[in-house]
Amino acid sequence: MVGCMLVGTFFSFLLGLVNPKVGNKAGPDWMWAGGRNDLVRSLYFRPDGALRRYGLQGLVLTMGLGSAALIWILQRL
């Protein structure tokens, strides 16, 4: 149940990033451990929830390279 909720939250977050009608692209504050002052959140988003200048590109690059690294690690096991 918890896993399904995490997957659903993750995909709604990703869909919110590409939807131009969504103003707060960072999602709800409860999703981040530190709320609006979270260190990772501040790398990609401004305090009002808008993406930083290269926030979307950085987030996509982080997700892509993180997934590739995880696959590479799992293949070595």
C-alpha positions as a LaTeX table, in Angstrom:
\begin{tabular}{lrrr}
\hline
Residue & $x$ (\AA) & $y$ (\AA) & $z$ (\AA) \\
\hline
Met1 & 0.00 & 0.00 & 0.00 \\
Val2 & 2.76 & 2.44 & 0.94 \\
Gly3 & 4.72 & 1.52 & $-2.18$ \\
Cys4 & 1.72 & 2.21 & $-4.40$ \\
Met5 & 1.23 & 5.60 & $-2.74$ \\
Leu6 & 4.90 & 6.47 & $-3.31$ \\
Val7 & 4.71 & 5.45 & $-6.97$ \\
Gly8 & 1.50 & 7.46 & $-7.44$ \\
Thr9 & 2.99 & 10.53 & $-5.78$ \\
Phe10 & 6.13 & 10.26 & $-7.91$ \\
Phe11 & 4.19 & 10.03 & $-11.18$ \\
Ser12 & 1.84 & 12.87 & $-10.25$ \\
Phe13 & 4.96 & 14.94 & $-9.47$ \\
Leu14 & 6.41 & 14.12 & $-12.90$ \\
Leu15 & 3.14 & 14.94 & $-14.65$ \\
Gly16 & 2.94 & 18.23 & $-12.75$ \\
Leu17 & 6.39 & 19.19 & $-14.06$ \\
Val18 & 5.27 & 19.09 & $-17.70$ \\
Asn19 & 1.79 & 20.60 & $-17.17$ \\
Pro20 & 1.98 & 24.34 & $-17.96$ \\
Lys21 & $-1.17$ & 25.09 & $-15.90$ \\
Val22 & 0.47 & 23.97 & $-12.63$ \\
Gly23 & 2.06 & 26.96 & $-10.89$ \\
Asn24 & 3.72 & 25.18 & $-7.97$ \\
Lys25 & 5.86 & 22.66 & $-9.81$ \\
Ala26 & 7.65 & 21.57 & $-6.62$ \\
Gly27 & 4.52 & 19.81 & $-5.40$ \\
Pro28 & 3.21 & 19.89 & $-1.85$ \\
Asp29 & 5.60 & 20.80 & 0.96 \\
Trp30 & 4.99 & 17.52 & 2.80 \\
Met31 & 6.67 & 15.68 & $-0.09$ \\
Trp32 & 10.03 & 17.22 & 0.87 \\
Ala33 & 11.71 & 16.29 & 4.15 \\
Gly34 & 12.61 & 19.91 & 4.98 \\
Gly35 & 9.50 & 21.49 & 3.49 \\
Arg36 & 10.23 & 24.70 & 1.59 \\
Asn37 & 13.73 & 24.87 & 3.09 \\
Asp38 & 14.78 & 21.41 & 1.88 \\
Leu39 & 18.30 & 21.39 & 0.39 \\
Val40 & 17.47 & 19.17 & $-2.60$ \\
Arg41 & 14.24 & 21.10 & $-3.31$ \\
Ser42 & 16.18 & 24.37 & $-3.40$ \\
Leu43 & 18.54 & 22.98 & $-6.05$ \\
Tyr44 & 15.74 & 22.66 & $-8.61$ \\
Phe45 & 12.94 & 24.96 & $-7.38$ \\
Arg46 & 12.54 & 28.50 & $-6.05$ \\
Pro47 & 10.82 & 29.03 & $-2.66$ \\
Asp48 & 7.50 & 29.74 & $-4.44$ \\
Gly49 & 7.63 & 26.35 & $-6.19$ \\
Ala50 & 8.61 & 27.59 & $-9.66$ \\
Leu51 & 11.45 & 25.84 & $-11.44$ \\
Arg52 & 14.84 & 27.52 & $-11.44$ \\
Arg53 & 16.38 & 28.53 & $-14.76$ \\
Tyr54 & 17.87 & 25.10 & $-15.52$ \\
Gly55 & 15.83 & 23.20 & $-12.94$ \\
Leu56 & 13.91 & 20.97 & $-15.34$ \\
Gln57 & 17.00 & 20.03 & $-17.33$ \\
Gly58 & 18.91 & 19.31 & $-14.13$ \\
Leu59 & 16.07 & 17.23 & $-12.71$ \\
Val60 & 15.75 & 15.16 & $-15.90$ \\
Leu61 & 19.52 & 14.68 & $-16.03$ \\
Thr62 & 19.61 & 13.64 & $-12.37$ \\
Met63 & 16.77 & 11.15 & $-12.84$ \\
Gly64 & 18.34 & 9.71 & $-16.00$ \\
Leu65 & 21.85 & 9.36 & $-14.61$ \\
Gly66 & 20.55 & 8.07 & $-11.28$ \\
Ser67 & 18.51 & 5.39 & $-13.04$ \\
Ala68 & 21.47 & 4.43 & $-15.22$ \\
Ala69 & 23.72 & 4.19 & $-12.15$ \\
Leu70 & 21.16 & 2.03 & $-10.34$ \\
Ile71 & 20.87 & $-0.32$ & $-13.33$ \\
Trp72 & 24.67 & $-0.50$ & $-13.59$ \\
Ile73 & 24.98 & $-1.34$ & $-9.87$ \\
Leu74 & 22.26 & $-4.01$ & $-10.07$ \\
Gln75 & 23.94 & $-5.65$ & $-13.07$ \\
Arg76 & 27.17 & $-5.97$ & $-11.07$ \\
Leu77 & 25.42 & $-7.88$ & $-8.27$ \\
\hline
\end{tabular}
